[in-house]
């Protein structure tokens, strides 16, 4: 479920570093192997948490 407006997503895409390939693979593998990966943070949430 996407909860961010498209304008905000466009801004984030323009101003954040792209998600590293290893994290993309980990995200995909987690969604394949875990029924409800509720505790998995997305790319933008992870960038905010890294502050």
mmCIF file of the N, C-alpha and C atoms, coordinates in Angstrom:
data_MODEL
# 
_entry.id   MODEL 
# 
loop_
_atom_site.group_PDB 
_atom_site.id 
_atom_site.type_symbol 
_atom_site.label_atom_id 
_atom_site.label_alt_id 
_atom_site.label_comp_id 
_atom_site.label_asym_id 
_atom_site.label_entity_id 
_atom_site.label_seq_id 
_atom_site.pdbx_PDB_ins_code 
_atom_site.Cartn_x 
_atom_site.Cartn_y 
_atom_site.Cartn_z 
_atom_site.occupancy 
_atom_site.B_iso_or_equiv 
_atom_site.pdbx_formal_charge 
_atom_site.auth_seq_id 
_atom_site.auth_comp_id 
_atom_site.auth_asym_id 
_atom_site.auth_atom_id 
_atom_site.pdbx_PDB_model_num 
ATOM 1   N N  . UNK A 1 1  ? 0.838  -1.170  0.000  1.00 0.00 ? 1  UNK A N  1 
ATOM 2   C CA . UNK A 1 1  ? 0.000  0.000   0.000  1.00 0.00 ? 1  UNK A CA 1 
ATOM 3   C C  . UNK A 1 1  ? 0.892  1.246   0.000  1.00 0.00 ? 1  UNK A C  1 
ATOM 4   N N  . UNK A 1 2  ? 0.683  2.108   -0.966 1.00 0.00 ? 2  UNK A N  1 
ATOM 5   C CA . UNK A 1 2  ? 1.419  3.366   -1.032 1.00 0.00 ? 2  UNK A CA 1 
ATOM 6   C C  . UNK A 1 2  ? 0.617  4.444   -0.323 1.00 0.00 ? 2  UNK A C  1 
ATOM 7   N N  . UNK A 1 3  ? 1.242  5.102   0.641  1.00 0.00 ? 3  UNK A N  1 
ATOM 8   C CA . UNK A 1 3  ? 0.538  6.133   1.385  1.00 0.00 ? 3  UNK A CA 1 
ATOM 9   C C  . UNK A 1 3  ? 1.104  7.523   1.115  1.00 0.00 ? 3  UNK A C  1 
ATOM 10  N N  . UNK A 1 4  ? 2.191  7.606   0.368  1.00 0.00 ? 4  UNK A N  1 
ATOM 11  C CA . UNK A 1 4  ? 2.794  8.896   0.071  1.00 0.00 ? 4  UNK A CA 1 
ATOM 12  C C  . UNK A 1 4  ? 2.231  9.444   -1.237 1.00 0.00 ? 4  UNK A C  1 
ATOM 13  N N  . UNK A 1 5  ? 1.934  10.736  -1.269 1.00 0.00 ? 5  UNK A N  1 
ATOM 14  C CA . UNK A 1 5  ? 1.451  11.351  -2.512 1.00 0.00 ? 5  UNK A CA 1 
ATOM 15  C C  . UNK A 1 5  ? 2.516  11.265  -3.613 1.00 0.00 ? 5  UNK A C  1 
ATOM 16  N N  . UNK A 1 6  ? 2.071  11.228  -4.845 1.00 0.00 ? 6  UNK A N  1 
ATOM 17  C CA . UNK A 1 6  ? 2.999  11.117  -5.981 1.00 0.00 ? 6  UNK A CA 1 
ATOM 18  C C  . UNK A 1 6  ? 3.988  12.272  -6.037 1.00 0.00 ? 6  UNK A C  1 
ATOM 19  N N  . UNK A 1 7  ? 3.561  13.474  -5.670 1.00 0.00 ? 7  UNK A N  1 
ATOM 20  C CA . UNK A 1 7  ? 4.466  14.624  -5.684 1.00 0.00 ? 7  UNK A CA 1 
ATOM 21  C C  . UNK A 1 7  ? 5.598  14.430  -4.679 1.00 0.00 ? 7  UNK A C  1 
ATOM 22  N N  . UNK A 1 8  ? 5.285  13.874  -3.519 1.00 0.00 ? 8  UNK A N  1 
ATOM 23  C CA . UNK A 1 8  ? 6.320  13.624  -2.518 1.00 0.00 ? 8  UNK A CA 1 
ATOM 24  C C  . UNK A 1 8  ? 7.267  12.519  -2.991 1.00 0.00 ? 8  UNK A C  1 
ATOM 25  N N  . UNK A 1 9  ? 6.730  11.476  -3.594 1.00 0.00 ? 9  UNK A N  1 
ATOM 26  C CA . UNK A 1 9  ? 7.583  10.405  -4.124 1.00 0.00 ? 9  UNK A CA 1 
ATOM 27  C C  . UNK A 1 9  ? 8.533  10.943  -5.197 1.00 0.00 ? 9  UNK A C  1 
ATOM 28  N N  . UNK A 1 10 ? 8.038  11.826  -6.052 1.00 0.00 ? 10 UNK A N  1 
ATOM 29  C CA . UNK A 1 10 ? 8.886  12.423  -7.086 1.00 0.00 ? 10 UNK A CA 1 
ATOM 30  C C  . UNK A 1 10 ? 10.000 13.247  -6.449 1.00 0.00 ? 10 UNK A C  1 
ATOM 31  N N  . UNK A 1 11 ? 9.675  14.020  -5.410 1.00 0.00 ? 11 UNK A N  1 
ATOM 32  C CA . UNK A 1 11 ? 10.677 14.814  -4.701 1.00 0.00 ? 11 UNK A CA 1 
ATOM 33  C C  . UNK A 1 11 ? 11.745 13.910  -4.088 1.00 0.00 ? 11 UNK A C  1 
ATOM 34  N N  . UNK A 1 12 ? 11.297 12.840  -3.419 1.00 0.00 ? 12 UNK A N  1 
ATOM 35  C CA . UNK A 1 12 ? 12.241 11.913  -2.795 1.00 0.00 ? 12 UNK A CA 1 
ATOM 36  C C  . UNK A 1 12 ? 13.133 11.248  -3.829 1.00 0.00 ? 12 UNK A C  1 
ATOM 37  N N  . UNK A 1 13 ? 12.562 10.866  -4.957 1.00 0.00 ? 13 UNK A N  1 
ATOM 38  C CA . UNK A 1 13 ? 13.355 10.260  -6.030 1.00 0.00 ? 13 UNK A CA 1 
ATOM 39  C C  . UNK A 1 13 ? 14.435 11.216  -6.528 1.00 0.00 ? 13 UNK A C  1 
ATOM 40  N N  . UNK A 1 14 ? 14.100 12.508  -6.594 1.00 0.00 ? 14 UNK A N  1 
ATOM 41  C CA . UNK A 1 14 ? 15.047 13.503  -7.090 1.00 0.00 ? 14 UNK A CA 1 
ATOM 42  C C  . UNK A 1 14 ? 16.136 13.857  -6.077 1.00 0.00 ? 14 UNK A C  1 
ATOM 43  N N  . UNK A 1 15 ? 15.855 13.693  -4.781 1.00 0.00 ? 15 UNK A N  1 
ATOM 44  C CA . UNK A 1 15 ? 16.778 14.187  -3.759 1.00 0.00 ? 15 UNK A CA 1 
ATOM 45  C C  . UNK A 1 15 ? 17.419 13.117  -2.875 1.00 0.00 ? 15 UNK A C  1 
ATOM 46  N N  . UNK A 1 16 ? 17.048 11.874  -3.035 1.00 0.00 ? 16 UNK A N  1 
ATOM 47  C CA . UNK A 1 16 ? 17.646 10.788  -2.240 1.00 0.00 ? 16 UNK A CA 1 
ATOM 48  C C  . UNK A 1 16 ? 18.529 9.915   -3.119 1.00 0.00 ? 16 UNK A C  1 
ATOM 49  N N  . UNK A 1 17 ? 19.527 9.329   -2.497 1.00 0.00 ? 17 UNK A N  1 
ATOM 50  C CA . UNK A 1 17 ? 20.338 8.354   -3.208 1.00 0.00 ? 17 UNK A CA 1 
ATOM 51  C C  . UNK A 1 17 ? 19.465 7.153   -3.556 1.00 0.00 ? 17 UNK A C  1 
ATOM 52  N N  . UNK A 1 18 ? 19.735 6.510   -4.683 1.00 0.00 ? 18 UNK A N  1 
ATOM 53  C CA . UNK A 1 18 ? 18.956 5.312   -5.025 1.00 0.00 ? 18 UNK A CA 1 
ATOM 54  C C  . UNK A 1 18 ? 19.217 4.186   -4.021 1.00 0.00 ? 18 UNK A C  1 
ATOM 55  N N  . UNK A 1 19 ? 18.254 3.304   -3.913 1.00 0.00 ? 19 UNK A N  1 
ATOM 56  C CA . UNK A 1 19 ? 18.390 2.165   -3.012 1.00 0.00 ? 19 UNK A CA 1 
ATOM 57  C C  . UNK A 1 19 ? 19.492 1.239   -3.526 1.00 0.00 ? 19 UNK A C  1 
ATOM 58  N N  . UNK A 1 20 ? 20.439 0.854   -2.667 1.00 0.00 ? 20 UNK A N  1 
ATOM 59  C CA . UNK A 1 20 ? 21.494 -0.061  -3.097 1.00 0.00 ? 20 UNK A CA 1 
ATOM 60  C C  . UNK A 1 20 ? 20.911 -1.410  -3.564 1.00 0.00 ? 20 UNK A C  1 
ATOM 61  N N  . UNK A 1 21 ? 21.565 -2.007  -4.498 1.00 0.00 ? 21 UNK A N  1 
ATOM 62  C CA . UNK A 1 21 ? 21.085 -3.269  -5.078 1.00 0.00 ? 21 UNK A CA 1 
ATOM 63  C C  . UNK A 1 21 ? 20.934 -4.360  -4.029 1.00 0.00 ? 21 UNK A C  1 
ATOM 64  N N  . UNK A 1 22 ? 21.848 -4.415  -3.076 1.00 0.00 ? 22 UNK A N  1 
ATOM 65  C CA . UNK A 1 22 ? 21.772 -5.452  -2.038 1.00 0.00 ? 22 UNK A CA 1 
ATOM 66  C C  . UNK A 1 22 ? 20.500 -5.285  -1.203 1.00 0.00 ? 22 UNK A C  1 
ATOM 67  N N  . UNK A 1 23 ? 20.093 -4.046  -0.925 1.00 0.00 ? 23 UNK A N  1 
ATOM 68  C CA . UNK A 1 23 ? 18.868 -3.828  -0.163 1.00 0.00 ? 23 UNK A CA 1 
ATOM 69  C C  . UNK A 1 23 ? 17.630 -4.152  -0.990 1.00 0.00 ? 23 UNK A C  1 
ATOM 70  N N  . UNK A 1 24 ? 17.678 -3.889  -2.293 1.00 0.00 ? 24 UNK A N  1 
ATOM 71  C CA . UNK A 1 24 ? 16.568 -4.275  -3.169 1.00 0.00 ? 24 UNK A CA 1 
ATOM 72  C C  . UNK A 1 24 ? 16.375 -5.786  -3.152 1.00 0.00 ? 24 UNK A C  1 
ATOM 73  N N  . UNK A 1 25 ? 17.489 -6.520  -3.239 1.00 0.00 ? 25 UNK A N  1 
ATOM 74  C CA . UNK A 1 25 ? 17.419 -7.984  -3.229 1.00 0.00 ? 25 UNK A CA 1 
ATOM 75  C C  . UNK A 1 25 ? 16.914 -8.504  -1.883 1.00 0.00 ? 25 UNK A C  1 
ATOM 76  N N  . UNK A 1 26 ? 17.373 -7.899  -0.798 1.00 0.00 ? 26 UNK A N  1 
ATOM 77  C CA . UNK A 1 26 ? 16.932 -8.301  0.540  1.00 0.00 ? 26 UNK A CA 1 
ATOM 78  C C  . UNK A 1 26 ? 15.438 -8.034  0.723  1.00 0.00 ? 26 UNK A C  1 
ATOM 79  N N  . UNK A 1 27 ? 14.976 -6.893  0.255  1.00 0.00 ? 27 UNK A N  1 
ATOM 80  C CA . UNK A 1 27 ? 13.560 -6.552  0.328  1.00 0.00 ? 27 UNK A CA 1 
ATOM 81  C C  . UNK A 1 27 ? 12.723 -7.571  -0.445 1.00 0.00 ? 27 UNK A C  1 
ATOM 82  N N  . UNK A 1 28 ? 13.152 -7.884  -1.657 1.00 0.00 ? 28 UNK A N  1 
ATOM 83  C CA . UNK A 1 28 ? 12.414 -8.845  -2.489 1.00 0.00 ? 28 UNK A CA 1 
ATOM 84  C C  . UNK A 1 28 ? 12.395 -10.223 -1.838 1.00 0.00 ? 28 UNK A C  1 
ATOM 85  N N  . UNK A 1 29 ? 13.541 -10.681 -1.360 1.00 0.00 ? 29 UNK A N  1 
ATOM 86  C CA . UNK A 1 29 ? 13.627 -12.000 -0.733 1.00 0.00 ? 29 UNK A CA 1 
ATOM 87  C C  . UNK A 1 29 ? 12.763 -12.071 0.527  1.00 0.00 ? 29 UNK A C  1 
ATOM 88  N N  . UNK A 1 30 ? 12.744 -10.999 1.297  1.00 0.00 ? 30 UNK A N  1 
ATOM 89  C CA . UNK A 1 30 ? 11.917 -10.966 2.504  1.00 0.00 ? 30 UNK A CA 1 
ATOM 90  C C  . UNK A 1 30 ? 10.438 -11.077 2.153  1.00 0.00 ? 30 UNK A C  1 
ATOM 91  N N  . UNK A 1 31 ? 10.001 -10.341 1.128  1.00 0.00 ? 31 UNK A N  1 
ATOM 92  C CA . UNK A 1 31 ? 8.592  -10.409 0.724  1.00 0.00 ? 31 UNK A CA 1 
ATOM 93  C C  . UNK A 1 31 ? 8.228  -11.780 0.163  1.00 0.00 ? 31 UNK A C  1 
ATOM 94  N N  . UNK A 1 32 ? 9.191  -12.481 -0.402 1.00 0.00 ? 32 UNK A N  1 
ATOM 95  C CA . UNK A 1 32 ? 8.927  -13.827 -0.927 1.00 0.00 ? 32 UNK A CA 1 
ATOM 96  C C  . UNK A 1 32 ? 8.824  -14.846 0.211  1.00 0.00 ? 32 UNK A C  1 
ATOM 97  N N  . UNK A 1 33 ? 9.679  -14.717 1.219  1.00 0.00 ? 33 UNK A N  1 
ATOM 98  C CA . UNK A 1 33 ? 9.786  -15.743 2.254  1.00 0.00 ? 33 UNK A CA 1 
ATOM 99  C C  . UNK A 1 33 ? 8.948  -15.489 3.504  1.00 0.00 ? 33 UNK A C  1 
ATOM 100 N N  . UNK A 1 34 ? 8.542  -14.244 3.746  1.00 0.00 ? 34 UNK A N  1 
ATOM 101 C CA . UNK A 1 34 ? 7.809  -13.902 4.963  1.00 0.00 ? 34 UNK A CA 1 
ATOM 102 C C  . UNK A 1 34 ? 6.368  -13.553 4.579  1.00 0.00 ? 34 UNK A C  1 
ATOM 103 N N  . UNK A 1 35 ? 5.417  -14.164 5.282  1.00 0.00 ? 35 UNK A N  1 
ATOM 104 C CA . UNK A 1 35 ? 4.007  -13.974 4.943  1.00 0.00 ? 35 UNK A CA 1 
ATOM 105 C C  . UNK A 1 35 ? 3.574  -12.519 5.076  1.00 0.00 ? 35 UNK A C  1 
ATOM 106 N N  . UNK A 1 36 ? 3.875  -11.894 6.204  1.00 0.00 ? 36 UNK A N  1 
ATOM 107 C CA . UNK A 1 36 ? 3.509  -10.492 6.429  1.00 0.00 ? 36 UNK A CA 1 
ATOM 108 C C  . UNK A 1 36 ? 4.715  -9.743  6.985  1.00 0.00 ? 36 UNK A C  1 
ATOM 109 N N  . UNK A 1 37 ? 5.575  -9.223  6.109  1.00 0.00 ? 37 UNK A N  1 
ATOM 110 C CA . UNK A 1 37 ? 6.796  -8.553  6.580  1.00 0.00 ? 37 UNK A CA 1 
ATOM 111 C C  . UNK A 1 37 ? 6.512  -7.133  7.088  1.00 0.00 ? 37 UNK A C  1 
ATOM 112 N N  . UNK A 1 38 ? 5.718  -7.029  8.162  1.00 0.00 ? 38 UNK A N  1 
ATOM 113 C CA . UNK A 1 38 ? 5.287  -5.739  8.678  1.00 0.00 ? 38 UNK A CA 1 
ATOM 114 C C  . UNK A 1 38 ? 6.426  -4.895  9.244  1.00 0.00 ? 38 UNK A C  1 
ATOM 115 N N  . UNK A 1 39 ? 7.480  -5.517  9.712  1.00 0.00 ? 39 UNK A N  1 
ATOM 116 C CA . UNK A 1 39 ? 8.556  -4.767  10.351 1.00 0.00 ? 39 UNK A CA 1 
ATOM 117 C C  . UNK A 1 39 ? 9.653  -4.349  9.368  1.00 0.00 ? 39 UNK A C  1 
ATOM 118 N N  . UNK A 1 40 ? 9.470  -4.628  8.099  1.00 0.00 ? 40 UNK A N  1 
ATOM 119 C CA . UNK A 1 40 ? 10.456 -4.261  7.083  1.00 0.00 ? 40 UNK A CA 1 
ATOM 120 C C  . UNK A 1 40 ? 10.241 -2.802  6.679  1.00 0.00 ? 40 UNK A C  1 
ATOM 121 N N  . UNK A 1 41 ? 11.247 -1.975  6.891  1.00 0.00 ? 41 UNK A N  1 
ATOM 122 C CA . UNK A 1 41 ? 11.154 -0.566  6.497  1.00 0.00 ? 41 UNK A CA 1 
ATOM 123 C C  . UNK A 1 41 ? 11.440 -0.445  5.011  1.00 0.00 ? 41 UNK A C  1 
ATOM 124 N N  . UNK A 1 42 ? 10.786 0.491   4.388  1.00 0.00 ? 42 UNK A N  1 
ATOM 125 C CA . UNK A 1 42 ? 11.033 0.763   2.983  1.00 0.00 ? 42 UNK A CA 1 
ATOM 126 C C  . UNK A 1 42 ? 12.292 1.603   2.799  1.00 0.00 ? 42 UNK A C  1 
ATOM 127 N N  . UNK A 1 43 ? 12.626 1.873   1.557  1.00 0.00 ? 43 UNK A N  1 
ATOM 128 C CA . UNK A 1 43 ? 13.840 2.618   1.238  1.00 0.00 ? 43 UNK A CA 1 
ATOM 129 C C  . UNK A 1 43 ? 13.838 4.002   1.884  1.00 0.00 ? 43 UNK A C  1 
ATOM 130 N N  . UNK A 1 44 ? 12.764 4.753   1.713  1.00 0.00 ? 44 UNK A N  1 
ATOM 131 C CA . UNK A 1 44 ? 12.740 6.117   2.241  1.00 0.00 ? 44 UNK A CA 1 
ATOM 132 C C  . UNK A 1 44 ? 12.677 6.140   3.765  1.00 0.00 ? 44 UNK A C  1 
ATOM 133 N N  . UNK A 1 45 ? 11.952 5.200   4.356  1.00 0.00 ? 45 UNK A N  1 
ATOM 134 C CA . UNK A 1 45 ? 11.934 5.118   5.806  1.00 0.00 ? 45 UNK A CA 1 
ATOM 135 C C  . UNK A 1 45 ? 13.308 4.772   6.335  1.00 0.00 ? 45 UNK A C  1 
ATOM 136 N N  . UNK A 1 46 ? 14.006 3.898   5.652  1.00 0.00 ? 46 UNK A N  1 
ATOM 137 C CA . UNK A 1 46 ? 15.358 3.530   6.044  1.00 0.00 ? 46 UNK A CA 1 
ATOM 138 C C  . UNK A 1 46 ? 16.320 4.697   5.951  1.00 0.00 ? 46 UNK A C  1 
ATOM 139 N N  . UNK A 1 47 ? 16.163 5.515   4.926  1.00 0.00 ? 47 UNK A N  1 
ATOM 140 C CA . UNK A 1 47 ? 17.022 6.693   4.784  1.00 0.00 ? 47 UNK A CA 1 
ATOM 141 C C  . UNK A 1 47 ? 16.793 7.658   5.952  1.00 0.00 ? 47 UNK A C  1 
ATOM 142 N N  . UNK A 1 48 ? 15.526 7.831   6.337  1.00 0.00 ? 48 UNK A N  1 
ATOM 143 C CA . UNK A 1 48 ? 15.214 8.708   7.461  1.00 0.00 ? 48 UNK A CA 1 
ATOM 144 C C  . UNK A 1 48 ? 15.779 8.126   8.758  1.00 0.00 ? 48 UNK A C  1 
ATOM 145 N N  . UNK A 1 49 ? 15.630 6.837   8.967  1.00 0.00 ? 49 UNK A N  1 
ATOM 146 C CA . UNK A 1 49 ? 16.139 6.207   10.177 1.00 0.00 ? 49 UNK A CA 1 
ATOM 147 C C  . UNK A 1 49 ? 17.669 6.243   10.251 1.00 0.00 ? 49 UNK A C  1 
ATOM 148 N N  . UNK A 1 50 ? 18.337 6.316   9.107  1.00 0.00 ? 50 UNK A N  1 
ATOM 149 C CA . UNK A 1 50 ? 19.809 6.333   9.116  1.00 0.00 ? 50 UNK A CA 1 
ATOM 150 C C  . UNK A 1 50 ? 20.376 7.649   9.636  1.00 0.00 ? 50 UNK A C  1 
ATOM 151 N N  . UNK A 1 51 ? 19.529 8.683   9.707  1.00 0.00 ? 51 UNK A N  1 
ATOM 152 C CA . UNK A 1 51 ? 19.983 9.949   10.297 1.00 0.00 ? 51 UNK A CA 1 
ATOM 153 C C  . UNK A 1 51 ? 20.332 9.714   11.726 1.00 0.00 ? 51 UNK A C  1 
# 
